[in-house]
Amino acid sequence: MAGEIPAPARRFPDPLNWAPLDPEDLIKSPDEAINVFDFEPVCRKNVPPAHFGYMASGIDDEVTLRANREGFQKFQLRPRRLHDVSKVDASVEIFGVKYDSPIGIAPTGGNRAYDPDGEIAVANAAKRGNHLQILSTQASTSIDDANKARGGNVWFQLYASPSWDIAKALVKRAENAGSPVVAVTVDRVAGRNQETFTRLRRQDARVCSDCHEPGGPDAATRTKPNFAGIDVAAAGVPNLLSANMTWDFVRRLRDTTRMKIVLKGILAHEDAKLAAETVWSMRSSCRTTAVAARITAARPSMRCPKLLRR
């Protein structure tokens, strides 16, 4: 029709197409990294398939992990101009402790599967950058040794298990080691279907039982230093999941420890309101449950205006 403006023949090219990440041209040192995703293909190349799959996978078909990454791409900065930014201070204070940046190191188990020094190497890095470090219950380093390497202030992430006695012993160990905060995982109530991990494990020619002792919870914790001295077999638990955890557990924990308590895995604002202690939502749910509402979208609905102190 006369007067109509013809549609463009094609869209403008994506600027990233001029220099896409080349999986064959990997960084050779951390100094060469342009962003954090430069490390992932290096890990894929150097780490055995099963171990890489465990670290890289989320849950099910990765719908939540994918939604998290896409969700963060929708955040945009709204800068204000004509302010003196010649001296920028990115430090943050959490529970009276000042860190150089708001970036913390989340808990991951079994770090010695990726580096001989395991969580000690992570603690040294956290100390060097003055970052918050959270140590996993399933770490290959004890909370005592991690705190010593970091110089203190390492938080302890708790997989409570179905047994109060096991949970109490773990918490007391962390408290005696000087940990100021216990981060209780509340969304690990059942087994998880890690499809990416399962597929990559099939590509791994190694025999898992050479390093991972088969058996129940007692065998699974035998090589985990945080369980040293804890009689897991006597507890008679079928597994280490927390399917029986309720708000009564949080109240009981509050009356047992002097540490601050963080609930790890809270998504709904109703649960945030129920929290008697500090509520902190972390991204672990993409490792345990596939949720339709991605965490980046769920957080605004929590309406939690500040961190609540004990």
C-alpha positions as CSV (number, residue, x, y, z in Angstrom):
1,M,0.0,0.0,0.0
2,A,1.3,3.4,-0.9
3,G,2.8,5.4,1.9
4,E,3.7,2.3,4.0
5,I,7.3,2.1,5.4
6,P,8.8,-1.3,4.5
7,A,9.9,-3.4,7.4
8,P,13.7,-3.9,7.7
9,A,15.1,-6.9,6.0
10,R,16.7,-8.1,9.2
11,R,17.3,-7.2,12.8
12,F,20.4,-5.3,13.9
13,P,23.2,-7.8,14.8
14,D,23.8,-8.7,18.4
15,P,27.0,-7.0,19.4
16,L,28.2,-10.1,21.2
17,N,28.3,-11.9,17.9
18,W,31.5,-10.0,17.0
19,A,33.4,-11.7,19.8
20,P,31.5,-14.7,21.2
21,L,32.9,-17.0,23.8
22,D,35.1,-19.5,21.9
23,P,35.0,-22.9,23.7
24,E,38.3,-23.8,21.9
25,D,40.1,-20.6,23.1
26,L,40.0,-21.0,26.8
27,I,41.6,-18.7,29.4
28,K,44.9,-20.0,30.8
29,S,44.9,-18.0,34.0
30,P,42.3,-16.1,36.2
31,D,43.9,-12.9,35.1
32,E,42.7,-13.5,31.5
33,A,39.0,-13.8,32.5
34,I,36.7,-11.2,31.2
35,N,33.7,-12.4,33.2
36,V,32.9,-15.2,35.6
37,F,31.5,-17.4,32.9
38,D,35.0,-17.7,31.3
39,F,35.8,-20.2,34.1
40,E,33.0,-22.7,33.3
41,P,34.3,-24.1,30.1
42,V,37.8,-24.4,31.7
43,C,36.2,-26.4,34.5
44,R,34.4,-28.6,31.9
45,K,37.7,-29.4,30.2
46,N,39.8,-30.1,33.2
47,V,37.4,-31.7,35.7
48,P,36.1,-35.3,35.3
49,P,32.5,-35.4,33.9
50,A,30.8,-36.6,37.0
51,H,32.4,-33.9,39.2
52,F,31.7,-31.2,36.7
53,G,28.1,-32.3,36.4
54,Y,27.6,-32.2,40.1
55,M,29.0,-28.7,40.3
56,A,27.3,-27.2,37.2
57,S,23.8,-28.8,37.4
58,G,20.7,-27.5,39.1
59,I,17.7,-29.7,39.2
60,D,15.5,-31.6,36.7
61,D,15.8,-30.0,33.3
62,E,17.5,-26.8,34.6
63,V,14.3,-24.7,34.3
64,T,15.0,-22.8,37.5
65,L,18.8,-22.3,36.9
66,R,18.0,-21.0,33.4
67,A,15.3,-18.7,34.7
68,N,17.6,-17.3,37.4
69,R,20.2,-16.4,34.8
70,E,17.6,-14.9,32.4
71,G,16.1,-13.0,35.3
72,F,19.3,-11.3,36.3
73,Q,19.7,-10.1,32.7
74,K,16.5,-8.0,33.2
75,F,18.0,-6.0,36.0
76,Q,19.3,-2.6,34.9
77,L,21.2,0.1,36.7
78,R,19.7,3.5,37.2
79,P,22.8,5.7,37.8
80,R,22.6,9.2,39.2
81,R,25.0,11.7,37.8
82,L,27.3,14.5,39.1
83,H,28.2,12.7,42.3
84,D,31.8,12.3,43.4
85,V,32.7,8.6,42.7
86,S,36.5,9.0,42.7
87,K,36.5,6.9,45.9
88,V,34.0,4.1,45.7
89,D,33.3,2.0,48.8
90,A,31.6,-1.3,48.0
91,S,31.9,-2.7,51.5
92,V,28.9,-4.0,53.4
93,E,28.3,-4.8,57.1
94,I,26.4,-8.0,58.0
95,F,25.8,-8.8,61.7
96,G,28.4,-6.3,62.8
97,V,31.2,-7.7,60.5
98,K,32.4,-5.5,57.6
99,Y,33.2,-7.2,54.2
100,D,34.9,-5.5,51.3
101,S,32.1,-6.3,48.9
102,P,28.5,-7.7,49.1
103,I,29.7,-10.8,47.2
104,G,29.8,-13.9,49.4
105,I,31.0,-17.5,48.8
106,A,28.1,-19.9,48.9
107,P,28.4,-23.3,50.6
108,T,29.4,-26.2,48.3
109,G,30.3,-29.6,49.5
110,G,33.4,-31.7,48.7
111,N,35.7,-29.0,47.4
112,R,38.7,-31.5,47.4
113,A,37.1,-33.1,44.4
114,Y,38.2,-30.0,42.5
115,D,41.3,-28.8,44.3
116,P,43.7,-30.7,46.6
117,D,43.4,-28.0,49.2
118,G,39.6,-28.0,49.1
119,E,37.8,-25.5,51.3
120,I,41.2,-24.3,52.8
121,A,42.0,-22.8,49.4
122,V,38.5,-21.1,49.4
123,A,39.1,-19.8,52.9
124,N,42.5,-18.3,51.9
125,A,40.8,-16.6,48.9
126,A,38.0,-15.3,51.2
127,K,40.6,-14.0,53.6
128,R,42.6,-12.3,50.8
129,G,39.5,-10.5,49.5
130,N,37.8,-10.1,52.8
131,H,34.7,-11.9,51.5
132,L,32.0,-13.7,53.5
133,Q,32.5,-17.5,53.3
134,I,29.8,-20.1,54.2
135,L,31.1,-23.6,54.8
136,S,28.9,-26.6,53.9
137,T,28.0,-29.4,56.3
138,Q,29.3,-31.7,53.6
139,A,32.6,-29.9,53.2
140,S,35.8,-31.9,52.9
141,T,37.4,-29.5,55.5
142,S,36.1,-29.1,59.0
143,I,34.6,-25.9,60.2
144,D,37.5,-25.6,62.7
145,D,40.2,-25.7,60.0
146,A,38.2,-23.4,57.7
147,N,37.8,-20.8,60.4
148,K,41.5,-20.9,61.2
149,A,42.5,-20.5,57.6
150,R,39.9,-17.6,57.0
151,G,40.8,-15.9,60.3
152,G,37.3,-16.4,61.7
153,N,33.8,-15.3,60.7
154,V,33.1,-18.4,58.5
155,W,29.3,-19.1,58.6
156,F,28.2,-22.7,58.9
157,Q,25.6,-24.1,56.5
158,L,23.5,-26.8,58.2
159,Y,22.0,-29.9,56.7
160,A,20.0,-30.8,59.8
161,S,19.2,-34.4,58.9
162,P,16.1,-36.1,60.4
163,S,17.9,-36.4,63.8
164,W,17.9,-33.5,66.3
165,D,20.9,-35.1,68.0
166,I,22.9,-35.0,64.8
167,A,21.8,-31.4,64.1
168,K,22.7,-30.3,67.6
169,A,26.1,-31.8,67.5
170,L,26.9,-30.2,64.2
171,V,25.7,-26.8,65.4
172,K,27.7,-27.1,68.7
173,R,30.8,-28.0,66.7
174,A,30.4,-24.9,64.5
175,E,29.7,-22.7,67.6
176,N,32.8,-24.0,69.4
177,A,34.9,-23.3,66.3
178,G,33.9,-19.7,66.4
179,S,31.3,-19.5,63.7
180,P,29.0,-16.5,64.2
181,V,26.1,-17.6,62.0
182,V,24.4,-20.9,61.2
183,A,22.6,-21.0,57.8
184,V,20.0,-23.7,58.0
185,T,19.0,-25.2,54.6
186,V,15.2,-25.6,54.7
187,D,14.5,-26.7,51.1
188,R,16.4,-30.0,51.2
189,V,13.6,-32.2,52.2
190,A,13.8,-35.0,49.6
191,G,16.1,-36.5,47.0
192,R,16.8,-34.5,43.9
193,N,16.7,-35.3,40.2
194,Q,19.9,-33.8,38.7
195,E,19.5,-34.6,35.0
196,T,22.7,-32.9,33.9
197,F,24.7,-34.6,36.6
198,T,23.2,-38.0,35.8
199,R,24.0,-37.7,32.1
200,L,27.5,-36.6,32.6
201,R,28.1,-39.3,35.2
202,R,27.4,-41.8,32.5
203,Q,30.3,-40.4,30.5
204,D,32.8,-40.8,33.4
205,A,34.8,-44.0,33.1
206,R,36.0,-43.9,36.7
207,V,34.5,-46.2,39.4
208,C,32.7,-44.0,41.9
209,S,33.1,-46.5,44.7
210,D,36.8,-46.1,44.6
211,C,36.4,-42.8,46.4
212,H,32.7,-42.8,47.5
213,E,32.0,-45.5,50.0
214,P,28.7,-47.2,49.2
215,G,26.1,-47.5,52.0
216,G,23.8,-45.5,54.1
217,P,24.3,-42.2,56.0
218,D,27.0,-43.6,58.2
219,A,29.2,-44.5,55.2
220,A,28.4,-41.2,53.5
221,T,29.6,-39.1,56.4
222,R,32.7,-41.1,57.3
223,T,34.9,-38.9,55.1
224,K,33.2,-35.7,56.1
225,P,35.2,-33.9,58.9
226,N,32.3,-32.0,60.3
227,F,30.7,-35.4,61.3
228,A,33.9,-36.5,63.2
229,G,32.8,-37.8,66.6
230,I,29.1,-37.9,65.7
231,D,27.6,-41.4,65.9
232,V,25.4,-41.3,62.8
233,A,24.7,-45.0,62.9
234,A,23.3,-44.8,66.4
235,A,20.8,-42.2,65.3
236,G,19.2,-44.8,63.0
237,V,18.3,-42.3,60.3
238,P,17.5,-43.6,56.8
239,N,19.1,-40.6,55.1
240,L,20.4,-37.1,55.9
241,L,17.5,-35.2,54.4
242,S,15.3,-32.9,56.5
243,A,11.8,-34.1,55.5
244,N,10.6,-33.8,59.1
245,M,11.8,-30.2,59.7
246,T,9.1,-27.7,60.9
247,W,9.1,-24.2,62.6
248,D,9.5,-26.1,65.9
249,F,13.0,-27.0,64.8
250,V,13.9,-23.3,64.2
251,R,12.5,-22.4,67.7
252,R,14.5,-25.3,69.3
253,L,17.6,-24.3,67.5
254,R,17.1,-20.7,68.6
255,D,17.1,-21.8,72.2
256,T,20.2,-24.0,71.7
257,T,22.8,-21.8,70.1
258,R,24.2,-18.3,70.6
259,M,24.9,-18.1,66.8
260,K,22.8,-15.9,64.5
261,I,20.4,-18.1,62.5
262,V,19.8,-17.7,58.8
263,L,17.1,-19.7,56.9
264,K,18.5,-20.7,53.5
265,G,15.9,-21.5,50.8
266,I,13.0,-19.2,51.9
267,L,11.0,-18.1,48.8
268,A,7.4,-17.2,49.9
269,H,6.8,-13.9,51.8
270,E,4.4,-15.9,54.1
271,D,7.4,-18.0,55.2
272,A,9.5,-14.9,55.6
273,K,6.9,-13.5,58.0
274,L,6.9,-16.7,60.0
275,A,10.7,-16.7,60.4
276,A,11.5,-15.9,64.0
277,E,15.1,-15.3,63.1
278,T,17.0,-13.8,60.3
279,V,15.6,-14.7,56.9
280,W,18.0,-14.8,53.9
281,S,16.9,-16.2,50.5
282,M,19.6,-17.8,48.5
283,R,19.6,-19.5,45.1
284,S,19.9,-23.0,46.4
285,S,16.4,-23.9,45.3
286,C,17.6,-24.4,41.7
287,R,19.6,-27.2,43.2
288,T,16.8,-28.9,45.1
289,T,13.4,-28.0,43.6
290,A,12.1,-26.9,40.2
291,V,9.9,-23.9,40.9
292,A,7.8,-22.1,38.4
293,A,8.5,-18.7,40.0
294,R,12.2,-18.1,39.6
295,I,14.0,-16.8,42.7
296,T,14.8,-13.4,41.1
297,A,11.0,-12.9,40.6
298,A,10.0,-14.3,43.9
299,R,12.2,-12.1,46.1
300,P,10.2,-8.9,45.6
301,S,7.1,-10.7,46.9
302,M,8.8,-11.5,50.2
303,R,8.5,-7.9,51.3
304,C,11.2,-8.4,53.8
305,P,12.5,-4.8,54.4
306,K,15.6,-5.7,56.3
307,L,17.6,-8.4,58.0
308,L,16.1,-9.2,61.3
309,R,18.5,-9.6,64.2
310,R,18.0,-11.9,67.1
